[in-house]
Amino acid sequence: MKWDWNAVSDFMPDFWKGLLVTLQAVALGSLLSFSLGLVWTLLMRAPTRWVRWPVGVVTEFVRNTPLLVQLFFLFYVLPEWGLTFSALATGVFAIGLHYSTYTMQVYRAGIEAVPAGQWEAATALNLPRGRTWTAVILPQAIRRVVPALGNYVISMLKDTPMLMVITVLEMLGHARLFSQEHFQFTEPLTVIGVAFVLISYLASLLLRALERRLVR
């Protein structure tokens, strides 16, 4: 089998379109998962079990069901209840929601790693509870967990091809369409594979640099 550079050239316009969608999904999904994960974590530390119990049930359910099932449910079932969103918005929400149940565990570990003396010092200074969280606890906790959160960004990147099942044309979706139209599979799929490797590698380098900066 001969490598066809013309096929690569023909595929590149579609590749850039798919790459843009992939990066959008990862960026927005990461933002949602980080924000929602922190909300879950704080709610799980609420003093009343009537808050902790439903949050625990929801997050356990989401974490223990496949992302693919969640994508199908959100895209095909919610419209029957009158809730209709674009395919990309649905995909972003599904990825963000799914991974928020993992980032909440990262935040929990980071908060528990904050020395007890920090809590005691805040109490001794008579800081309000909200001020204690925003000025003392969360800055230290988040700084500790940035590398772990970054790893989930890479995981989200690797899961973006699943969005193809709800008609989102990310990188793999465009490669599939191109292959079916031109009967050339090797070139577009190879380009996609190399792109995933390069993006993941660059992301890991950025995470290492950020981790070294935070350690200083």
C-alpha positions in Angstrom: 0.0 0.0 0.0 1.4 3.4 -1.1 1.2 6.5 1.1 -0.8 9.2 -0.8 0.3 12.7 0.1 -2.5 14.1 -2.1 -5.0 12.5 0.2 -3.3 14.1 3.2 -3.4 17.5 1.4 -7.1 17.0 0.6 -7.9 16.0 4.1 -6.2 19.0 5.9 -9.1 21.5 5.5 -11.4 19.0 7.2 -8.7 18.3 9.8 -8.4 21.9 10.9 -12.2 22.1 11.2 -12.3 19.0 13.4 -9.3 20.2 15.4 -11.1 23.4 16.2 -14.2 21.6 17.4 -12.0 19.2 19.5 -10.2 22.0 21.2 -13.5 23.8 21.9 -15.0 20.7 23.4 -11.9 20.1 25.6 -11.6 23.7 26.7 -15.2 24.2 27.6 -15.6 20.7 29.0 -12.6 21.3 31.3 -13.9 24.6 32.5 -17.3 23.0 33.3 -15.7 20.0 35.0 -13.4 22.0 37.1 -16.1 24.4 38.2 -18.8 21.8 38.8 -16.3 19.5 40.5 -15.5 22.2 43.1 -19.2 22.8 43.6 -19.8 19.1 44.3 -16.8 19.0 46.7 -18.1 22.0 48.7 -21.7 20.6 48.8 -20.3 17.2 50.1 -18.8 19.1 53.0 -22.2 20.7 53.9 -23.2 20.2 57.6 -26.6 18.6 56.7 -26.9 15.2 55.2 -30.0 16.4 53.2 -27.5 18.2 51.0 -24.7 15.6 51.0 -26.9 12.6 50.3 -28.5 13.7 47.0 -25.2 15.1 45.8 -23.5 11.8 46.6 -26.1 9.8 44.8 -26.0 11.9 41.7 -22.2 12.0 41.5 -21.9 8.2 42.1 -24.4 7.5 39.4 -22.7 9.7 36.9 -19.2 8.4 37.7 -20.3 4.7 37.4 -22.2 5.0 34.1 -20.3 5.1 30.8 -19.8 8.5 29.1 -21.2 7.0 25.9 -24.5 6.2 27.6 -24.7 9.7 29.1 -24.1 11.2 25.6 -27.0 9.1 24.1 -29.3 10.0 27.0 -28.6 13.7 26.9 -28.9 14.0 23.1 -31.8 11.6 22.4 -33.8 11.5 25.6 -33.8 15.1 26.8 -35.5 16.4 23.6 -38.5 14.2 24.5 -38.8 16.2 27.7 -38.6 19.5 25.8 -34.9 20.1 26.4 -33.1 20.5 23.1 -29.5 21.7 22.7 -27.0 21.7 19.9 -24.8 18.6 19.5 -21.7 20.4 20.6 -23.3 21.9 23.6 -24.7 18.5 24.6 -21.2 16.9 24.2 -19.5 19.7 26.2 -22.1 19.3 29.0 -21.7 15.5 29.0 -17.9 15.6 29.2 -17.9 18.3 31.8 -20.5 16.6 34.0 -18.9 13.2 33.7 -15.4 14.4 34.6 -16.7 16.7 37.3 -17.3 13.6 39.4 -13.6 12.8 39.1 -12.3 16.3 39.7 -14.4 16.5 42.9 -12.3 13.7 44.3 -9.2 15.6 43.3 -10.4 18.7 45.1 -11.4 16.7 48.1 -7.9 15.3 48.4 -6.4 18.7 48.0 -8.6 20.2 50.7 -7.8 17.4 53.1 -4.1 17.9 52.5 -4.2 21.4 53.8 -2.6 21.4 57.2 -5.0 21.6 60.2 -3.0 24.5 61.4 -4.4 26.6 58.6 -7.9 26.0 59.7 -6.9 26.8 63.3 -5.2 30.0 62.3 -8.2 31.2 60.4 -10.4 30.5 63.4 -8.0 32.3 65.7 -8.1 35.3 63.4 -11.9 35.1 63.5 -12.2 35.0 59.7 -15.7 34.4 58.4 -16.2 30.9 57.0 -16.5 32.2 53.4 -13.3 34.2 53.8 -11.5 31.2 55.2 -12.4 29.1 52.2 -11.6 31.7 49.5 -8.5 33.3 51.1 -6.9 30.4 53.0 -8.1 26.9 52.1 -8.9 26.9 48.4 -5.8 28.7 47.2 -3.6 26.1 48.9 -5.8 23.1 47.9 -6.1 24.1 44.2 -2.3 24.7 44.0 -1.7 21.2 45.2 -4.1 19.5 42.7 -3.4 21.4 39.4 -1.2 18.5 38.0 -4.0 16.0 38.7 -6.6 18.2 37.2 -4.4 18.6 34.1 -4.3 14.9 33.7 -8.1 14.9 33.3 -7.8 17.5 30.6 -5.7 14.9 28.6 -8.3 12.2 29.4 -11.1 14.5 28.1 -9.1 15.1 24.9 -8.9 11.3 24.3 -12.7 11.0 24.9 -13.7 13.6 22.4 -14.0 11.1 19.5 -17.1 9.8 21.4 -18.9 13.0 20.4 -19.1 11.6 16.9 -22.0 9.4 18.0 -24.1 12.5 18.6 -23.2 14.0 15.2 -20.4 16.3 16.5 -17.8 16.4 13.7 -14.5 16.6 15.7 -11.3 15.3 14.3 -12.2 11.6 14.1 -15.7 12.5 12.7 -14.2 14.5 9.8 -11.7 11.7 9.2 -14.5 9.1 9.0 -16.5 11.2 6.6 -13.4 11.8 4.4 -12.5 8.2 4.4 -16.0 7.1 3.4 -16.2 9.7 0.6 -12.8 9.1 -0.9 -12.2 5.4 0.1 -8.9 6.3 1.7 -8.6 5.4 5.4 -4.9 5.2 6.1 -3.9 8.8 5.6 -6.7 10.6 7.5 -6.7 8.2 10.4 -2.9 8.4 10.7 -3.1 12.2 10.7 -5.6 12.0 13.5 -3.5 9.6 15.5 -0.4 11.8 15.2 -2.5 14.9 16.1 -3.7 13.3 19.3 -0.2 12.2 20.3 1.2 15.7 19.7 -1.5 17.5 21.5 -1.3 15.1 24.5 2.5 15.5 24.6 2.4 19.2 24.4 -0.3 19.3 27.1 1.9 17.1 29.4 4.9 19.4 28.9 2.7 22.4 29.9 1.5 20.6 32.9 5.1 19.7 34.0 6.1 23.3 33.6 3.1 24.5 35.5 3.8 22.0 38.3 7.4 23.2 38.6 6.3 26.8 38.8 3.8 26.0 41.5 6.3 24.1 43.6 8.6 27.1 43.8 
